[in-house]
Amino acid sequence: MEAVNMKKKDPKIVVAVDESDESMYALSWCLANLISQTSTSNLVLLYVKPSPPVYSSLDAARYMFSTDVIVALEKYGSDMVNTVMRRAEAICRKSTTKINVERIVGSGDAKDEICNIVSKIKADTLVMGCHDYGFFKRAILGSVSDHCAKHVKCPVVIIKPPKQI
């Protein structure tokens, strides 16, 4: 009888990052607690930027925004992506473990885009920070982490920040 190699491939862990201290704390927690010290792990830093507004040719709001304003907003969005990713990569560089870091930037509604990308790349684990909103704020804004926990197929680890963040 032939032995079957049951060794799992190097895990692919996705960490959803944004501008918040909570997401950076979740990344640090992931590096300290989920990344193997003995093998190389694949870490995906996932940032989702909001979709740019879409205007129809009949939309009066279109005339309120000059091309310069639209270009400035798009530049701000790109700058935000780069700032968040540089911050996240700096945290990864402090880690003493062997990790392959990949950047993925999505665009659209964060909760749907995170679920789609996690599914598409066949992630083994999704790690997310928690803003720890109260009941009313969560009811109005919705919770990205709650949505993802219900809809992705892989395990989801939601990291609550310590009280001092």
C-alpha positions as CSV (number, residue, x, y, z in Angstrom):
1,M,0.0,0.0,0.0
2,E,1.4,3.4,-1.0
3,A,1.8,6.1,1.7
4,V,-0.1,9.3,1.0
5,N,1.7,12.5,1.7
6,M,-0.6,14.4,4.1
7,K,1.7,17.3,4.5
8,K,-0.3,20.4,3.9
9,K,1.1,23.1,1.7
10,D,2.4,26.3,3.3
11,P,-0.7,28.0,4.6
12,K,-2.0,31.2,3.0
13,I,-3.2,33.6,5.6
14,V,-5.1,36.8,4.5
15,V,-5.0,39.8,6.9
16,A,-7.5,42.5,6.0
17,V,-5.8,45.9,6.6
18,D,-7.1,49.4,6.6
19,E,-6.2,52.8,8.1
20,S,-7.1,51.7,11.6
21,D,-4.9,50.8,14.5
22,E,-7.2,47.8,15.1
23,S,-6.2,46.2,11.7
24,M,-2.5,46.8,12.4
25,Y,-3.0,45.2,15.8
26,A,-4.6,42.2,14.1
27,L,-1.7,41.9,11.8
28,S,0.8,42.0,14.7
29,W,-1.3,39.4,16.5
30,C,-1.3,37.2,13.5
31,L,2.4,37.4,13.1
32,A,3.0,36.5,16.7
33,N,0.3,33.7,17.0
34,L,-0.5,32.2,13.6
35,I,2.6,32.2,11.6
36,S,4.7,29.1,11.9
37,Q,8.3,29.5,13.3
38,T,9.4,26.4,11.4
39,S,8.1,26.8,7.9
40,T,7.5,29.6,5.4
41,S,4.0,31.1,5.5
42,N,2.3,33.0,2.8
43,L,0.8,36.2,4.1
44,V,-1.6,38.3,2.0
45,L,-2.2,41.9,3.0
46,L,-5.6,42.8,1.7
47,Y,-6.8,46.4,1.4
48,V,-10.1,47.3,-0.1
49,K,-10.6,50.9,-1.2
50,P,-14.1,52.3,-1.7
51,S,-15.3,52.4,-5.3
52,P,-15.0,55.8,-7.0
53,P,-18.4,57.5,-7.4
54,V,-20.2,56.8,-10.7
55,Y,-21.9,59.6,-12.4
56,S,-24.4,59.4,-15.2
57,S,-24.3,62.1,-18.0
58,L,-27.5,63.5,-16.6
59,D,-26.3,63.7,-13.0
60,A,-26.2,67.3,-11.8
61,A,-23.6,66.3,-9.2
62,R,-21.2,65.6,-12.0
63,Y,-21.0,69.3,-12.8
64,M,-20.1,70.1,-9.2
65,F,-16.9,68.1,-9.4
66,S,-14.3,69.3,-11.8
67,T,-11.8,66.9,-13.4
68,D,-9.2,68.3,-11.0
69,V,-11.2,67.3,-8.0
70,I,-11.9,63.8,-9.3
71,V,-8.1,63.4,-10.1
72,A,-7.3,64.6,-6.6
73,L,-9.7,62.1,-5.0
74,E,-8.2,59.3,-7.0
75,K,-4.7,60.3,-6.0
76,Y,-5.8,60.5,-2.4
77,G,-7.1,56.9,-2.7
78,S,-3.9,55.7,-4.2
79,D,-1.8,57.5,-1.5
80,M,-4.0,55.9,1.2
81,V,-3.4,52.4,-0.3
82,N,0.4,53.0,-0.3
83,T,0.4,54.4,3.2
84,V,-1.6,51.5,4.7
85,M,0.5,48.9,2.8
86,R,3.8,50.5,3.8
87,R,2.7,50.5,7.5
88,A,1.6,46.9,7.3
89,E,4.9,45.8,5.5
90,A,6.9,47.6,8.2
91,I,5.1,45.4,10.8
92,C,5.9,42.3,8.8
93,R,9.6,43.2,8.5
94,K,9.8,43.3,12.3
95,S,8.8,39.6,12.4
96,T,11.5,37.1,12.8
97,T,9.6,34.3,11.0
98,K,10.0,33.4,7.3
99,I,7.0,34.8,5.4
100,N,6.2,35.6,1.8
101,V,4.2,38.8,1.8
102,E,1.8,39.6,-1.1
103,R,-0.3,42.7,-1.5
104,I,-3.8,42.6,-2.9
105,V,-5.9,45.8,-3.3
106,G,-9.5,45.4,-4.1
107,S,-12.1,48.1,-4.8
108,G,-15.7,48.2,-3.8
109,D,-17.8,47.3,-0.7
110,A,-15.3,46.0,1.8
111,K,-17.3,43.1,3.1
112,D,-18.2,41.7,-0.3
113,E,-14.8,42.3,-1.8
114,I,-13.0,40.6,1.1
115,C,-15.2,37.6,0.8
116,N,-14.7,37.4,-3.0
117,I,-10.9,37.7,-2.8
118,V,-10.5,35.2,0.0
119,S,-12.6,32.7,-2.0
120,K,-10.7,33.5,-5.3
121,I,-7.2,33.0,-3.8
122,K,-8.3,30.0,-1.7
123,A,-7.1,31.4,1.6
124,D,-6.6,29.0,4.5
125,T,-7.4,31.7,7.2
126,L,-8.7,35.2,7.2
127,V,-7.6,37.5,10.0
128,M,-9.4,40.8,10.7
129,G,-9.4,43.5,13.3
130,C,-12.5,44.5,15.2
131,H,-13.5,48.1,15.7
132,D,-15.6,47.0,18.7
133,Y,-18.5,49.2,17.8
134,G,-21.5,49.3,20.1
135,F,-24.8,47.8,19.2
136,F,-26.3,50.9,17.6
137,K,-23.3,51.9,15.6
138,R,-22.9,48.3,14.4
139,A,-26.6,48.2,13.5
140,I,-26.3,51.3,11.4
141,L,-22.9,50.7,9.8
142,G,-22.9,47.0,9.7
143,S,-19.9,44.9,10.7
144,V,-17.5,43.8,8.0
145,S,-16.0,41.2,10.2
146,D,-19.4,39.7,11.1
147,H,-20.4,39.5,7.4
148,C,-17.1,37.9,6.5
149,A,-17.3,35.4,9.3
150,K,-20.7,34.3,8.0
151,H,-19.8,34.1,4.3
152,V,-16.2,32.9,3.8
153,K,-15.4,29.2,3.6
154,C,-12.2,29.3,5.6
155,P,-11.7,30.0,9.3
156,V,-12.0,33.6,10.3
157,V,-10.0,35.0,13.3
158,I,-11.4,38.3,14.5
159,I,-9.0,40.1,16.8
160,K,-10.4,42.5,19.4
161,P,-8.0,45.3,20.3
162,P,-6.7,45.8,23.8
163,K,-8.6,48.7,25.5
164,Q,-5.8,51.2,25.1
165,I,-6.0,51.4,21.3
